[in-house]
Amino acid sequence: MKRLFYYFVGLNLIAAAVVLNIRYDFGVAAFSSVMYAISEIYHISLGTASIICYLLFVLIQCVLSKKITLPYILEVPLSFAFGFLTDLYDFFIPDMSFHIALRIILFIITMFITAMGVYLCVKTDIVLTPTDGIVKTISEVFTFPFSTVKNTFDISMVIISIVLCLSHRTKLYGIGIGTVLSALFLGRIIKVYERYLPMKTINHHCDD
């Protein structure tokens, strides 16, 4: 039950952080940049765009690992649940009218919240969000550290978002200094959690 609680907290932290980053208007988090671009270009909800991307990520995991496993299958209903959760936070979290200095501070705090959400979802080892699942699959298939792959993946998402917007001749939706910062530092923050809050610590608390 404690493991499930940690997982539920992590999932909500990620969903809330995705919406908060949009509200700060510095650019969305790197890993959600493609989803946000799709939602704006095709005029669909952020949750719906997330579901589309997540299902694609599940398919890529199956291709890379050359197998279809139960964890991959479970990521499918999770994709729909997370999409609903994202739309829920999008509905309830209001627009921000704070001073820019305060929004910068809140954005930095939200980066740590996002990283903690990702870390909890990965380390509780229940069902990964497809965003984390594809990073973990790449990490395992090619034997690279999770945090390194996370950084690379986030930067790739930013590049794909830019190409997507340019190809549709629209403005660069959600791309800003915040996007660059999250792409560069989110993986590094996760690495800090890996060092000072190792998996055995979380498992110990879950098993208590």
C-alpha positions in Angstrom: 0.0 0.0 0.0 2.9 2.4 0.8 4.4 1.6 -2.6 1.1 2.4 -4.3 0.8 5.6 -2.3 4.3 6.8 -3.4 3.3 5.9 -7.0 0.0 7.8 -6.8 1.9 10.8 -5.4 4.5 10.7 -8.1 1.8 10.5 -10.9 0.0 13.5 -9.5 3.2 15.5 -9.2 4.0 14.9 -12.8 0.5 15.8 -14.0 0.3 18.9 -11.9 3.8 20.0 -12.9 3.0 19.7 -16.6 0.1 22.1 -16.2 1.9 24.5 -13.9 4.8 24.9 -16.4 2.2 26.0 -19.0 0.8 28.6 -16.5 4.2 30.1 -15.8 4.6 30.9 -19.5 8.3 30.3 -19.6 7.9 27.3 -21.9 6.6 23.9 -21.0 8.7 21.1 -19.6 10.8 19.5 -22.3 9.2 16.0 -22.0 5.7 17.5 -22.5 6.7 19.9 -25.2 5.5 17.6 -28.1 2.2 17.0 -26.4 1.6 20.7 -25.9 2.5 21.5 -29.4 0.1 18.8 -30.7 -2.7 20.1 -28.5 -2.2 23.7 -29.8 -1.7 22.9 -33.4 -4.6 20.5 -33.7 -6.8 22.2 -31.1 -7.3 19.2 -28.9 -7.0 19.0 -25.1 -3.6 18.5 -23.5 -4.8 15.2 -22.0 -5.8 13.9 -25.4 -2.5 14.9 -27.0 -0.8 13.2 -24.1 -2.7 10.0 -24.7 -1.7 10.0 -28.4 2.0 10.5 -27.6 1.9 7.9 -24.7 0.4 5.2 -26.9 3.1 5.9 -29.5 5.8 5.6 -26.7 4.3 2.2 -25.7 4.6 1.0 -29.3 8.2 2.1 -29.5 9.1 0.3 -26.3 7.7 -2.9 -27.7 9.7 -2.5 -30.9 13.0 -1.6 -29.1 12.7 -4.5 -26.6 11.3 -6.9 -29.3 8.6 -8.1 -26.9 5.2 -7.3 -25.5 5.2 -7.6 -21.7 2.5 -7.0 -19.1 4.2 -3.7 -17.9 3.9 -2.4 -21.5 0.3 -3.5 -21.7 -0.5 -1.8 -18.4 0.9 1.5 -19.7 -2.0 1.7 -22.1 -4.8 2.2 -19.5 -2.3 4.4 -17.6 -2.0 6.6 -20.6 -5.7 7.3 -20.6 -5.7 7.8 -16.8 -2.8 10.2 -17.0 -4.5 12.1 -19.9 -7.6 12.5 -17.8 -5.5 13.6 -14.8 -3.7 16.2 -16.9 -7.0 17.6 -18.2 -8.3 17.7 -14.6 -5.4 19.8 -13.4 -5.7 21.9 -16.5 -9.3 22.7 -15.5 -8.6 23.5 -11.9 -5.3 25.3 -11.9 -5.9 28.9 -12.8 -3.8 31.3 -14.9 -0.9 32.9 -13.1 -0.7 36.6 -12.6 2.3 36.7 -10.3 5.3 38.9 -10.7 7.9 37.4 -13.1 10.4 37.0 -10.3 8.0 34.9 -8.3 7.1 32.8 -11.4 10.8 32.1 -12.0 11.1 30.8 -8.4 8.0 28.7 -8.7 9.2 27.3 -12.0 12.5 26.2 -10.5 10.6 24.6 -7.6 8.3 22.9 -10.1 11.3 21.4 -11.9 12.3 19.6 -8.6 8.6 18.5 -8.2 8.6 17.1 -11.7 11.9 15.2 -11.1 10.5 13.8 -7.8 7.4 12.7 -9.5 9.4 10.9 -12.2 11.7 9.4 -9.6 8.9 8.0 -7.5 7.0 6.5 -10.4 10.2 4.8 -11.7 11.6 3.6 -8.3 8.3 2.2 -6.9 8.4 -0.1 -10.0 4.6 -0.4 -10.4 3.6 0.9 -13.8 5.7 3.5 -15.5 4.2 6.4 -17.4 5.0 5.8 -21.0 7.3 8.9 -20.9 9.4 7.3 -18.2 8.9 3.8 -19.6 10.5 4.6 -23.0 13.4 6.2 -21.2 13.8 3.2 -19.0 13.5 0.8 -22.0 16.2 2.7 -23.9 18.4 2.7 -20.8 18.1 -1.0 -20.4 18.4 -2.0 -24.1 21.4 0.2 -24.7 22.8 0.0 -21.1 22.9 3.7 -20.5 22.2 5.4 -17.1 18.6 6.4 -16.7 19.4 10.0 -15.9 21.6 10.3 -19.1 18.9 8.9 -21.3 16.3 11.2 -19.6 18.4 14.2 -20.5 18.8 13.0 -24.1 15.1 12.2 -24.4 14.0 15.6 -23.2 16.3 17.4 -25.6 15.0 15.2 -28.4 11.4 16.1 -27.5 12.3 19.8 -27.7 13.8 19.3 -31.2 10.8 17.4 -32.4 8.4 20.1 -31.0 10.3 22.8 -32.9 10.3 20.8 -36.2 6.6 20.1 -35.7 5.7 23.7 -35.2 7.9 24.9 -38.1 6.4 22.2 -40.4 2.9 23.6 -39.7 4.2 27.2 -40.0 3.0 28.1 -36.5 4.7 29.8 -33.6 6.9 27.7 -31.4 4.2 26.6 -28.9 5.4 26.2 -25.4 9.1 26.5 -26.3 10.9 29.0 -24.1 13.8 29.3 -21.6 11.9 27.0 -19.2 11.8 24.3 -21.8 15.6 24.6 -22.3 16.2 24.6 -18.6 14.1 21.5 -18.0 15.8 19.7 -20.9 19.2 20.4 -19.4 18.6 20.0 -15.7 15.6 17.6 -15.1 17.8 14.6 -15.7 20.5 16.0 -13.5 18.0 16.6 -10.7 16.8 13.0 -11.0 20.5 12.0 -10.7 20.7 14.0 -7.4 17.7 12.0 -6.1 19.4 8.8 -7.3 22.4 9.6 -5.2 20.8 10.9 -2.0 17.5 9.0 -2.1 18.5 5.6 -3.5 16.0 2.9 -4.5 16.7 0.8 -1.4 15.6 3.7 0.8 12.2 3.9 -1.0 11.8 0.2 -1.0 12.6 0.1 2.8 9.9 2.6 3.5 7.4 0.7 1.3 8.2 -2.6 3.1 8.0 -1.1 6.6 
